Amino acid sequence: MYSAVEETVQARLILSPHRSVRLRVVLSYLPEDPFAVRMAFPAEFSLDDAPDGQSAEDIVWVFARQLLSSGLELPAGPGDVHVRPALGRRTMVELRAPEGTALLQFDSTDLRRFLWRSRLLVPEGEEHLHLDADRALAQLLG
């Protein structure tokens, strides 16, 4: 029924002012969840250990598509996710959790391309037309 946008991009996890590590991040957008974007990070960057005999799952952060879009131009994000432009064609994404904070650097062009593709499916301002309130309520109530 719906298409999805999925794009794998490279990012840098900032470990210190002089150290960073490259990692693959999968960005995804689902029209049936029209206000949200997802960022999936490889399991090896998790602080959690997988149960014995199981492979760890990717770490997925879900936050507002509008937050990502706004953060490309000006600092944005009042909660656990902060997005801000950086020097050059870079964008910084800061993820805060009780276990700690992760600071990631993305090429802004990659994020803009992903957002453009998501807007082809659901233009900004038309998200409410794609929201299935009954389905969302059923998910909330389990």
Secondary structure as GFF3:
##gff-version 3
##sequence-region A 1 142
A	DSSP	beta_strand	5	16	.	.	.	ID=ss1
A	DSSP	beta_strand	19	29	.	.	.	ID=ss2
A	DSSP	beta_strand	36	41	.	.	.	ID=ss3
A	DSSP	three_ten_helix	43	45	.	.	.	ID=ss4
A	DSSP	beta_strand	59	64	.	.	.	ID=ss5
A	DSSP	alpha_helix	65	71	.	.	.	ID=ss6
A	DSSP	beta_strand	81	86	.	.	.	ID=ss7
A	DSSP	beta_strand	90	97	.	.	.	ID=ss8
A	DSSP	beta_strand	100	107	.	.	.	ID=ss9
A	DSSP	alpha_helix	108	121	.	.	.	ID=ss10
A	DSSP	three_ten_helix	127	130	.	.	.	ID=ss11
A	DSSP	alpha_helix	133	141	.	.	.	ID=ss12
###
